[in-house]
Amino acid sequence: MTQGMVEITSLGEIVAIVRPFNAPFRRVVEKAGFEHRRRVTLSDQCEYDYFILSKAKERR
């Protein structure tokens, strides 16, 4: 499914942000092929794990 999303868009990457305590959704994102890049703090002053799925990765 994620392969199709990356291929049908002109975007080079798709981003997902997940609250650190949300382990079930983190597993879904990782199984979909997203890679964890870093932890970020957003404007709500909460921390999130930042994941990315890039078009380059899907072509490997």
MODELLER restraints for C-alpha pairs under 7 A, 6 or more apart:
rsr = mdl.restraints
at = mdl.atoms
rsr.add(forms.Gaussian(group=physical.xy_distance, feature=features.Distance(at['CA:2:A'], at['CA:32:A']), mean=6.28, stdev=0.5))
rsr.add(forms.Gaussian(group=physical.xy_distance, feature=features.Distance(at['CA:3:A'], at['CA:58:A']), mean=6.32, stdev=0.5))
rsr.add(forms.Gaussian(group=physical.xy_distance, feature=features.Distance(at['CA:6:A'], at['CA:13:A']), mean=6.91, stdev=0.5))
rsr.add(forms.Gaussian(group=physical.xy_distance, feature=features.Distance(at['CA:6:A'], at['CA:55:A']), mean=5.88, stdev=0.5))
rsr.add(forms.Gaussian(group=physical.xy_distance, feature=features.Distance(at['CA:12:A'], at['CA:54:A']), mean=5.86, stdev=0.5))
rsr.add(forms.Gaussian(group=physical.xy_distance, feature=features.Distance(at['CA:12:A'], at['CA:55:A']), mean=5.25, stdev=0.5))
rsr.add(forms.Gaussian(group=physical.xy_distance, feature=features.Distance(at['CA:13:A'], at['CA:52:A']), mean=6.68, stdev=0.5))
rsr.add(forms.Gaussian(group=physical.xy_distance, feature=features.Distance(at['CA:13:A'], at['CA:53:A']), mean=5.45, stdev=0.5))
rsr.add(forms.Gaussian(group=physical.xy_distance, feature=features.Distance(at['CA:13:A'], at['CA:54:A']), mean=4.08, stdev=0.5))
rsr.add(forms.Gaussian(group=physical.xy_distance, feature=features.Distance(at['CA:13:A'], at['CA:55:A']), mean=5.73, stdev=0.5))
rsr.add(forms.Gaussian(group=physical.xy_distance, feature=features.Distance(at['CA:14:A'], at['CA:52:A']), mean=5.78, stdev=0.5))
rsr.add(forms.Gaussian(group=physical.xy_distance, feature=features.Distance(at['CA:14:A'], at['CA:53:A']), mean=5.14, stdev=0.5))
rsr.add(forms.Gaussian(group=physical.xy_distance, feature=features.Distance(at['CA:14:A'], at['CA:54:A']), mean=6.35, stdev=0.5))
rsr.add(forms.Gaussian(group=physical.xy_distance, feature=features.Distance(at['CA:15:A'], at['CA:51:A']), mean=5.70, stdev=0.5))
rsr.add(forms.Gaussian(group=physical.xy_distance, feature=features.Distance(at['CA:15:A'], at['CA:52:A']), mean=4.56, stdev=0.5))
rsr.add(forms.Gaussian(group=physical.xy_distance, feature=features.Distance(at['CA:15:A'], at['CA:53:A']), mean=6.37, stdev=0.5))
rsr.add(forms.Gaussian(group=physical.xy_distance, feature=features.Distance(at['CA:16:A'], at['CA:50:A']), mean=6.11, stdev=0.5))
rsr.add(forms.Gaussian(group=physical.xy_distance, feature=features.Distance(at['CA:16:A'], at['CA:51:A']), mean=5.07, stdev=0.5))
rsr.add(forms.Gaussian(group=physical.xy_distance, feature=features.Distance(at['CA:16:A'], at['CA:52:A']), mean=6.31, stdev=0.5))
rsr.add(forms.Gaussian(group=physical.xy_distance, feature=features.Distance(at['CA:17:A'], at['CA:48:A']), mean=5.94, stdev=0.5))
rsr.add(forms.Gaussian(group=physical.xy_distance, feature=features.Distance(at['CA:17:A'], at['CA:49:A']), mean=5.55, stdev=0.5))
rsr.add(forms.Gaussian(group=physical.xy_distance, feature=features.Distance(at['CA:17:A'], at['CA:50:A']), mean=4.77, stdev=0.5))
rsr.add(forms.Gaussian(group=physical.xy_distance, feature=features.Distance(at['CA:17:A'], at['CA:51:A']), mean=6.12, stdev=0.5))
rsr.add(forms.Gaussian(group=physical.xy_distance, feature=features.Distance(at['CA:18:A'], at['CA:26:A']), mean=6.45, stdev=0.5))
rsr.add(forms.Gaussian(group=physical.xy_distance, feature=features.Distance(at['CA:18:A'], at['CA:48:A']), mean=5.32, stdev=0.5))
rsr.add(forms.Gaussian(group=physical.xy_distance, feature=features.Distance(at['CA:18:A'], at['CA:49:A']), mean=5.14, stdev=0.5))
rsr.add(forms.Gaussian(group=physical.xy_distance, feature=features.Distance(at['CA:18:A'], at['CA:50:A']), mean=6.74, stdev=0.5))
rsr.add(forms.Gaussian(group=physical.xy_distance, feature=features.Distance(at['CA:19:A'], at['CA:47:A']), mean=6.63, stdev=0.5))
rsr.add(forms.Gaussian(group=physical.xy_distance, feature=features.Distance(at['CA:19:A'], at['CA:48:A']), mean=4.61, stdev=0.5))
rsr.add(forms.Gaussian(group=physical.xy_distance, feature=features.Distance(at['CA:19:A'], at['CA:49:A']), mean=6.16, stdev=0.5))
rsr.add(forms.Gaussian(group=physical.xy_distance, feature=features.Distance(at['CA:20:A'], at['CA:48:A']), mean=5.94, stdev=0.5))
rsr.add(forms.Gaussian(group=physical.xy_distance, feature=features.Distance(at['CA:20:A'], at['CA:49:A']), mean=6.07, stdev=0.5))
rsr.add(forms.Gaussian(group=physical.xy_distance, feature=features.Distance(at['CA:33:A'], at['CA:53:A']), mean=6.52, stdev=0.5))
rsr.add(forms.Gaussian(group=physical.xy_distance, feature=features.Distance(at['CA:34:A'], at['CA:51:A']), mean=5.69, stdev=0.5))
rsr.add(forms.Gaussian(group=physical.xy_distance, feature=features.Distance(at['CA:34:A'], at['CA:52:A']), mean=5.15, stdev=0.5))
rsr.add(forms.Gaussian(group=physical.xy_distance, feature=features.Distance(at['CA:34:A'], at['CA:53:A']), mean=4.60, stdev=0.5))
rsr.add(forms.Gaussian(group=physical.xy_distance, feature=features.Distance(at['CA:35:A'], at['CA:51:A']), mean=5.22, stdev=0.5))
rsr.add(forms.Gaussian(group=physical.xy_distance, feature=features.Distance(at['CA:35:A'], at['CA:52:A']), mean=5.39, stdev=0.5))
rsr.add(forms.Gaussian(group=physical.xy_distance, feature=features.Distance(at['CA:35:A'], at['CA:53:A']), mean=6.43, stdev=0.5))
rsr.add(forms.Gaussian(group=physical.xy_distance, feature=features.Distance(at['CA:36:A'], at['CA:50:A']), mean=5.98, stdev=0.5))
rsr.add(forms.Gaussian(group=physical.xy_distance, feature=features.Distance(at['CA:36:A'], at['CA:51:A']), mean=4.37, stdev=0.5))
rsr.add(forms.Gaussian(group=physical.xy_distance, feature=features.Distance(at['CA:36:A'], at['CA:52:A']), mean=6.64, stdev=0.5))
rsr.add(forms.Gaussian(group=physical.xy_distance, feature=features.Distance(at['CA:37:A'], at['CA:50:A']), mean=5.74, stdev=0.5))
rsr.add(forms.Gaussian(group=physical.xy_distance, feature=features.Distance(at['CA:37:A'], at['CA:51:A']), mean=5.59, stdev=0.5))
rsr.add(forms.Gaussian(group=physical.xy_distance, feature=features.Distance(at['CA:37:A'], at['CA:52:A']), mean=6.96, stdev=0.5))
rsr.add(forms.Gaussian(group=physical.xy_distance, feature=features.Distance(at['CA:38:A'], at['CA:49:A']), mean=6.04, stdev=0.5))
rsr.add(forms.Gaussian(group=physical.xy_distance, feature=features.Distance(at['CA:38:A'], at['CA:50:A']), mean=5.45, stdev=0.5))
rsr.add(forms.Gaussian(group=physical.xy_distance, feature=features.Distance(at['CA:39:A'], at['CA:47:A']), mean=6.60, stdev=0.5))
rsr.add(forms.Gaussian(group=physical.xy_distance, feature=features.Distance(at['CA:39:A'], at['CA:48:A']), mean=5.56, stdev=0.5))
rsr.add(forms.Gaussian(group=physical.xy_distance, feature=features.Distance(at['CA:39:A'], at['CA:49:A']), mean=4.45, stdev=0.5))
rsr.add(forms.Gaussian(group=physical.xy_distance, feature=features.Distance(at['CA:39:A'], at['CA:50:A']), mean=5.78, stdev=0.5))
rsr.add(forms.Gaussian(group=physical.xy_distance, feature=features.Distance(at['CA:40:A'], at['CA:47:A']), mean=5.52, stdev=0.5))
rsr.add(forms.Gaussian(group=physical.xy_distance, feature=features.Distance(at['CA:40:A'], at['CA:48:A']), mean=5.31, stdev=0.5))
rsr.add(forms.Gaussian(group=physical.xy_distance, feature=features.Distance(at['CA:40:A'], at['CA:49:A']), mean=6.30, stdev=0.5))
rsr.add(forms.Gaussian(group=physical.xy_distance, feature=features.Distance(at['CA:40:A'], at['CA:50:A']), mean=6.64, stdev=0.5))
rsr.add(forms.Gaussian(group=physical.xy_distance, feature=features.Distance(at['CA:41:A'], at['CA:47:A']), mean=4.40, stdev=0.5))
rsr.add(forms.Gaussian(group=physical.xy_distance, feature=features.Distance(at['CA:41:A'], at['CA:48:A']), mean=6.22, stdev=0.5))
